[in-house]
């Protein structure tokens, strides 16, 4: 670090009041030397000279608080020296500092008005004190120009500070936006992971519980039914492990491909078999919905049916349920209806309906769910089969569904 760098660092560490006194000391030193050594052809320094200097220096102490008033005082003192006949090269140094402060702390309009008034006043004083030794016309032109120099310098410094502040503000806003975007992405990823885990774990465990109950009831009476149910339990467990492995792989390697393709409507028959058994009979009706559906739509339909059947098994007490998947033009209609009670309280802390709405909205569709007038509960989703914006964000669900199964 050089000596200049160390000196600059110390100056930056000073308080504004200390800087003001330092500026006054420097101005006093140079202006006092110029006032003390005047040209022999002009008036020499006397009590009035030093009084005007003292007034100028005292005013400079308050230049930050009242820059315009300080400019008027120092300008009047400078004009007083000239009119009194005391000529010097640095006698205008106090008013130069004051003009710089006006520009650096004000705005462009104030700088323009100050420059206009200062230039005309300086030119008028120059014409008034002109004599045979110095050309009055040339002196007036030069005296009109020098007040503009500190004002221009102050404008440059102020503009630079404003640009730096604006750049810093933009950088701060950009950083805040990045943080908000990162927080939003993390929240969305947490919701997605929670939804996937809910779909895989909760639904699979429910299906395994159903099949285990069937196996337990039929173990002594119908061993072939018990064996089939246990095979379903094993298949459901394997499917859960496979889907969990795919989810973990995506989390560990975001750029990699999933281990297995995502489930779609072509695997609804397997899904229905896992839930069927015991006292619940499930009928699957699938029309023109075996191919041509976008993967995101097929996954949404699969998960909606999965969640709906889980709710039927856990909450409805129904004996029969119907799953309908119909592809009608560019729309895929998914419906799950059961014959349980028409009003069933929700499961405490359930996220099923929320997950179904999110699935439908992510695929560009909409979902309605709620109890039926004649008894039972219906979940109906309308999804875009191949493209387009299928609807709203799922917010049109009936209010009654919010208090239903979860």
C-alpha positions as CSV (number, residue, x, y, z in Angstrom):
1,X,0.0,0.0,0.0
2,X,1.4,3.4,-1.0
3,X,1.6,6.5,1.1
4,X,-1.2,8.1,-1.0
5,X,-3.5,5.1,-0.4
6,X,-2.9,5.2,3.3
7,X,-3.6,9.0,3.4
8,X,-6.8,8.5,1.3
9,X,-7.9,5.8,3.7
10,X,-7.4,8.0,6.7
11,X,-9.4,10.8,5.1
12,X,-12.3,8.5,4.4
13,X,-12.3,7.4,8.0
14,X,-12.8,11.0,9.2
15,X,-16.3,12.2,10.2
16,X,-18.0,14.9,8.1
17,X,-17.5,17.6,10.7
18,X,-13.7,16.7,10.8
19,X,-13.6,17.0,7.0
20,X,-15.3,20.4,7.1
21,X,-12.7,21.7,9.6
22,X,-9.9,20.2,7.5
23,X,-11.2,22.0,4.4
24,X,-11.5,25.3,6.3
25,X,-7.9,24.9,7.5
26,X,-6.6,24.3,4.0
27,X,-8.6,27.2,2.5
28,X,-7.4,29.4,5.4
29,X,-3.8,28.5,4.7
30,X,-3.7,29.3,1.0
31,X,-6.1,32.2,1.0
32,X,-4.3,33.8,4.0
33,X,-0.9,33.5,2.2
34,X,-2.4,35.2,-0.9
35,X,-4.0,38.0,1.2
36,X,-0.8,38.7,3.1
37,X,1.3,39.1,-0.1
38,X,-0.5,41.5,-2.4
39,X,0.9,43.3,-5.5
40,X,2.5,46.6,-4.5
41,X,0.3,48.5,-7.0
42,X,-2.9,47.4,-5.1
43,X,-4.2,47.9,-1.6
44,X,-2.3,45.9,1.0
45,X,-3.9,43.6,3.6
46,X,-5.5,45.4,6.5
47,X,-8.2,44.8,9.2
48,X,-11.0,44.7,6.6
49,X,-9.1,42.1,4.5
50,X,-8.7,39.8,7.5
51,X,-12.3,40.4,8.6
52,X,-13.6,39.3,5.3
53,X,-11.4,36.2,5.4
54,X,-12.6,35.3,8.9
55,X,-16.2,35.7,7.8
56,X,-15.6,33.4,4.8
57,X,-13.9,30.7,6.8
58,X,-16.5,30.8,9.5
59,X,-19.2,30.4,6.9
60,X,-17.5,27.4,5.3
61,X,-17.9,25.5,8.5
62,X,-21.6,25.3,7.8
63,X,-21.4,24.7,4.0
64,X,-23.0,21.2,4.2
65,X,-26.1,22.5,6.1
66,X,-26.7,25.8,4.2
67,X,-24.7,25.6,1.0
68,X,-26.6,28.4,-0.8
69,X,-26.3,30.8,2.1
70,X,-22.6,30.0,2.5
71,X,-22.1,30.7,-1.2
72,X,-23.7,34.1,-0.8
73,X,-21.5,35.0,2.2
74,X,-18.3,33.8,0.6
75,X,-19.2,35.4,-2.7
76,X,-19.9,38.7,-1.0
77,X,-16.6,38.6,0.8
78,X,-14.8,37.9,-2.5
79,X,-16.6,40.8,-4.2
80,X,-15.7,42.9,-1.1
81,X,-12.0,42.2,-1.6
82,X,-12.3,43.2,-5.3
83,X,-14.3,46.3,-4.7
84,X,-11.9,47.3,-1.8
85,X,-9.0,47.1,-4.2
86,X,-7.4,43.9,-2.8
87,X,-6.5,41.7,-5.7
88,X,-5.2,38.1,-5.4
89,X,-5.1,34.8,-7.2
90,X,-6.6,32.7,-4.4
91,X,-8.9,35.1,-2.7
92,X,-11.9,33.4,-4.5
93,X,-10.9,29.9,-3.0
94,X,-13.7,30.1,-0.3
95,X,-16.4,30.8,-2.8
96,X,-15.0,28.0,-5.1
97,X,-15.5,25.5,-2.3
98,X,-19.0,26.9,-1.6
99,X,-20.0,26.6,-5.3
100,X,-18.7,23.0,-5.4
101,X,-20.8,22.2,-2.4
102,X,-23.9,23.8,-3.9
103,X,-23.6,21.5,-7.0
104,X,-22.6,18.3,-5.3
105,X,-25.4,18.5,-2.7
106,X,-28.2,19.9,-4.9
107,X,-29.7,19.2,-8.2
108,X,-29.2,20.3,-11.8
109,X,-31.7,23.0,-11.7
110,X,-30.2,24.7,-8.6
111,X,-26.7,24.4,-10.2
112,X,-27.9,26.1,-13.4
113,X,-29.5,29.0,-11.5
114,X,-26.4,29.3,-9.2
115,X,-24.1,29.3,-12.2
116,X,-26.1,32.0,-14.0
117,X,-26.3,34.3,-11.0
118,X,-22.6,33.7,-10.0
119,X,-21.4,34.4,-13.6
120,X,-23.2,37.6,-14.1
121,X,-22.3,38.8,-10.6
122,X,-18.6,38.0,-11.1
123,X,-18.7,39.7,-14.5
124,X,-20.4,42.8,-13.1
125,X,-17.8,43.1,-10.3
126,X,-15.0,42.7,-12.8
127,X,-16.4,45.5,-14.9
128,X,-16.8,47.7,-11.9
129,X,-13.2,47.3,-10.7
130,X,-11.6,47.4,-14.2
131,X,-8.8,49.9,-14.7
132,X,-6.1,51.0,-17.2
133,X,-3.7,48.3,-16.3
134,X,-6.0,45.4,-17.0
135,X,-8.4,45.2,-19.9
136,X,-11.9,45.4,-18.4
137,X,-13.6,43.6,-21.2
138,X,-11.2,40.6,-21.1
139,X,-11.3,40.5,-17.3
140,X,-15.1,40.4,-17.3
141,X,-15.2,37.4,-19.7
142,X,-12.7,35.5,-17.6
143,X,-14.4,36.4,-14.4
144,X,-17.7,35.1,-15.8
145,X,-16.2,31.7,-16.6
146,X,-14.4,30.7,-13.4
147,X,-17.5,30.2,-11.2
148,X,-18.7,27.6,-13.7
149,X,-15.6,25.4,-13.1
150,X,-16.4,24.3,-9.5
151,X,-20.1,24.0,-10.4
152,X,-19.3,21.6,-13.3
153,X,-16.9,19.6,-11.0
154,X,-19.7,19.3,-8.4
155,X,-22.2,18.2,-11.1
156,X,-19.8,15.5,-12.2
157,X,-19.1,14.2,-8.7
158,X,-22.9,14.3,-7.8
159,X,-23.9,12.5,-11.0
160,X,-21.2,9.8,-10.4
161,X,-22.4,9.3,-6.8
162,X,-26.0,9.0,-8.0
163,X,-25.0,6.4,-10.6
164,X,-23.1,4.4,-8.1
165,X,-26.0,4.5,-5.7
166,X,-28.3,3.5,-8.5
167,X,-26.0,0.6,-9.5
168,X,-25.8,-0.5,-5.9
169,X,-29.6,-0.3,-5.5
170,X,-30.0,-2.4,-8.7
171,X,-27.5,-4.9,-7.5
172,X,-29.3,-5.1,-4.1
173,X,-32.7,-5.6,-5.8
174,X,-31.3,-8.2,-8.2
175,X,-29.8,-10.1,-5.2
176,X,-33.2,-9.9,-3.4
177,X,-34.9,-11.2,-6.6
178,X,-32.4,-14.0,-6.8
179,X,-33.0,-14.9,-3.2
180,X,-36.8,-14.8,-3.6
181,X,-36.5,-16.9,-6.8
182,X,-34.3,-19.4,-5.0
183,X,-36.7,-19.5,-2.1
184,X,-39.6,-20.0,-4.4
185,X,-37.9,-22.8,-6.3
186,X,-36.9,-24.5,-3.0
187,X,-40.6,-24.3,-1.8
188,X,-41.8,-25.7,-5.1
189,X,-39.3,-28.5,-4.9
190,X,-40.3,-29.3,-1.3
191,X,-43.9,-29.4,-2.4
192,X,-43.1,-31.7,-5.3
193,X,-41.1,-34.0,-3.2
194,X,-43.8,-34.1,-0.5
195,X,-46.4,-34.8,-3.2
196,X,-44.4,-37.6,-4.7
197,X,-43.6,-39.2,-1.4
198,X,-47.3,-39.0,-0.4
199,X,-48.3,-40.6,-3.7
200,X,-45.8,-43.4,-3.4
201,X,-45.7,-44.2,0.3
202,X,-49.2,-43.4,1.5
203,X,-51.0,-44.9,-1.4
204,X,-48.9,-48.0,-1.6
205,X,-49.1,-48.6,2.2
206,X,-52.9,-48.3,1.9
207,X,-53.1,-50.8,-0.9
208,X,-50.7,-53.2,1.0
209,X,-52.9,-52.8,4.1
210,X,-56.0,-53.7,2.1
211,X,-54.4,-56.8,0.6
212,X,-52.9,-57.9,3.9
213,X,-56.3,-57.7,5.4
214,X,-57.7,-59.9,2.6
215,X,-54.9,-62.4,3.1
216,X,-55.4,-62.5,6.9
217,X,-59.2,-63.1,6.5
218,X,-58.8,-65.8,3.8
219,X,-55.6,-67.5,5.2
220,X,-57.5,-70.5,6.7
221,X,-60.6,-70.6,4.5
222,X,-59.3,-69.7,1.1
223,X,-55.6,-70.0,0.9
224,X,-55.4,-69.3,-2.8
225,X,-57.0,-65.9,-2.2
226,X,-54.6,-65.3,0.6
227,X,-51.6,-66.2,-1.6
228,X,-52.9,-63.9,-4.4
229,X,-53.3,-61.1,-1.9
230,X,-49.8,-61.5,-0.6
231,X,-48.5,-61.5,-4.1
232,X,-50.3,-58.2,-4.5
233,X,-48.6,-57.0,-1.3
234,X,-45.2,-58.0,-2.7
235,X,-45.8,-56.4,-6.1
236,X,-47.0,-53.2,-4.4
237,X,-43.9,-53.1,-2.2
238,X,-41.6,-53.6,-5.2
239,X,-43.4,-50.9,-7.1
240,X,-43.0,-48.5,-4.1
241,X,-39.3,-49.3,-3.9
242,X,-38.9,-48.7,-7.7
243,X,-40.6,-45.4,-7.6
244,X,-38.7,-44.3,-4.5
245,X,-35.5,-45.2,-6.1
246,X,-36.5,-43.1,-9.2
247,X,-37.3,-40.2,-7.0
248,X,-34.1,-40.4,-5.0
249,X,-32.1,-40.7,-8.3
250,X,-33.7,-37.5,-9.6
251,X,-32.8,-35.7,-6.4
252,X,-29.2,-36.9,-6.4
253,X,-28.7,-36.4,-10.1
254,X,-31.1,-33.7,-11.4
255,X,-29.7,-33.8,-14.9
256,X,-30.0,-37.6,-15.2
257,X,-32.9,-39.6,-16.6
258,X,-35.3,-41.4,-14.2
259,X,-34.6,-45.1,-13.6
260,X,-38.0,-46.1,-14.8
261,X,-40.6,-44.4,-16.9
262,X,-43.3,-42.5,-15.0
263,X,-46.6,-44.3,-14.6
264,X,-49.5,-43.4,-16.8
265,X,-53.0,-44.4,-17.7
266,X,-51.7,-47.6,-19.3
267,X,-50.9,-48.9,-15.8
268,X,-54.3,-48.1,-14.3
269,X,-55.3,-51.8,-14.4
270,X,-52.3,-52.7,-12.1
271,X,-53.3,-49.8,-9.8
272,X,-56.9,-51.0,-9.5
273,X,-55.8,-54.6,-8.8
274,X,-53.6,-53.4,-5.9
275,X,-56.6,-51.6,-4.3
276,X,-59.3,-54.2,-5.0
277,X,-60.0,-56.9,-2.5
278,X,-61.9,-57.5,0.7
279,X,-65.3,-55.8,0.7
280,X,-64.4,-53.2,-2.0
281,X,-65.0,-53.9,-5.6
282,X,-63.5,-51.6,-8.2
283,X,-64.6,-51.4,-11.8
284,X,-62.3,-49.8,-14.4
285,X,-63.8,-48.3,-17.6
286,X,-61.3,-47.1,-20.1
287,X,-62.3,-45.8,-23.5
288,X,-59.9,-44.6,-26.2
289,X,-57.4,-43.7,-23.5
290,X,-54.7,-46.2,-24.1
291,X,-52.2,-44.1,-26.0
292,X,-51.4,-40.7,-27.4
293,X,-51.6,-38.9,-24.1
294,X,-48.8,-36.6,-23.0
295,X,-46.7,-38.1,-20.2
296,X,-47.4,-35.3,-17.8
297,X,-51.1,-35.8,-18.3
298,X,-50.9,-39.5,-18.0
299,X,-49.0,-39.2,-14.7
300,X,-51.5,-36.7,-13.4
301,X,-54.4,-39.0,-14.3
302,X,-52.6,-41.9,-12.6
303,X,-51.9,-40.0,-9.4
304,X,-55.5,-38.6,-9.3
305,X,-57.0,-42.1,-9.5
306,X,-54.4,-43.3,-7.0
307,X,-55.3,-40.6,-4.5
308,X,-59.1,-41.0,-5.1
309,X,-58.9,-44.8,-4.5
310,X,-56.8,-44.3,-1.4
311,X,-59.5,-42.0,0.0
312,X,-62.2,-44.6,-0.9
313,X,-60.4,-47.3,1.0
314,X,-59.4,-45.2,4.0
315,X,-62.4,-43.0,4.6
316,X,-65.6,-43.9,2.6
317,X,-66.6,-47.4,3.8
318,X,-67.8,-47.9,0.2
319,X,-68.4,-51.4,-1.2
320,X,-68.1,-50.4,-4.9
321,X,-66.2,-47.9,-6.8
322,X,-66.0,-47.1,-10.5
323,X,-63.0,-45.6,-12.3
324,X,-63.6,-44.1,-15.7
325,X,-61.0,-42.8,-18.1
326,X,-62.4,-41.5,-21.3
327,X,-60.4,-39.7,-24.0
328,X,-62.8,-37.3,-25.8
329,X,-61.1,-35.5,-28.6
330,X,-58.3,-33.4,-27.0
331,X,-59.7,-33.9,-23.5
332,X,-59.0,-36.7,-21.0
333,X,-61.9,-37.2,-18.6
334,X,-60.9,-39.0,-15.4
335,X,-63.7,-39.9,-12.8
336,X,-63.7,-41.9,-9.7
337,X,-67.1,-42.5,-8.0
338,X,-67.9,-44.6,-4.9
339,X,-71.1,-45.6,-3.2
340,X,-70.1,-44.6,0.3
341,X,-71.9,-42.1,2.5
342,X,-72.6,-38.8,0.9
343,X,-71.0,-36.8,3.7
344,X,-67.8,-38.1,5.2
345,X,-65.5,-36.1,7.5
346,X,-62.0,-35.6,6.2
347,X,-59.0,-37.3,7.5
348,X,-57.1,-35.1,9.9
349,X,-54.1,-33.4,8.4
350,X,-54.8,-34.9,4.9
351,X,-53.2,-33.5,1.8
352,X,-55.0,-35.6,-0.8
353,X,-57.4,-33.0,-2.3
354,X,-54.6,-30.5,-2.3
355,X,-52.3,-32.9,-4.2
356,X,-55.0,-33.7,-6.7
357,X,-55.6,-30.1,-7.4
358,X,-51.9,-29.5,-7.9
359,X,-51.6,-32.4,-10.2
360,X,-54.4,-31.2,-12.4
361,X,-53.2,-27.7,-12.4
362,X,-49.7,-28.8,-13.4
363,X,-51.1,-30.7,-16.3
364,X,-53.1,-27.7,-17.4
365,X,-56.5,-29.0,-16.3
366,X,-59.1,-28.7,-13.6
367,X,-60.7,-30.9,-11.0
368,X,-64.0,-31.1,-9.2
369,X,-64.7,-33.3,-6.2
370,X,-67.4,-33.6,-3.7
371,X,-70.3,-35.7,-2.3
372,X,-73.2,-36.7,-4.6
373,X,-76.8,-35.9,-3.9
374,X,-77.9,-39.6,-4.0
375,X,-75.0,-40.8,-1.9
376,X,-71.4,-41.4,-2.6
377,X,-68.4,-39.3,-3.5
378,X,-67.1,-38.2,-6.9
379,X,-63.7,-37.0,-8.1
380,X,-63.8,-35.7,-11.7
381,X,-60.7,-34.3,-13.5
382,X,-60.6,-32.8,-17.0
383,X,-57.2,-32.7,-18.5
384,X,-55.8,-31.7,-21.9
385,X,-54.9,-35.0,-23.6
386,X,-52.3,-33.7,-26.1
387,X,-51.6,-30.0,-25.6
388,X,-53.0,-26.6,-24.9
389,X,-54.1,-24.9,-21.7
390,X,-56.6,-27.0,-20.1
391,X,-58.1,-24.8,-17.5
392,X,-57.5,-22.9,-14.4
393,X,-55.4,-23.7,-11.4
394,X,-57.8,-26.0,-9.8
395,X,-59.4,-23.3,-7.7
396,X,-62.9,-24.1,-8.9
397,X,-63.3,-27.1,-6.6
398,X,-66.5,-27.1,-4.7
399,X,-66.3,-25.6,-1.3
400,X,-67.9,-28.7,0.1
401,X,-65.0,-30.8,-1.1
402,X,-62.7,-28.9,1.2
403,X,-64.5,-30.4,4.1
404,X,-64.6,-33.8,2.6
405,X,-62.1,-36.6,2.4
406,X,-58.3,-35.7,2.5
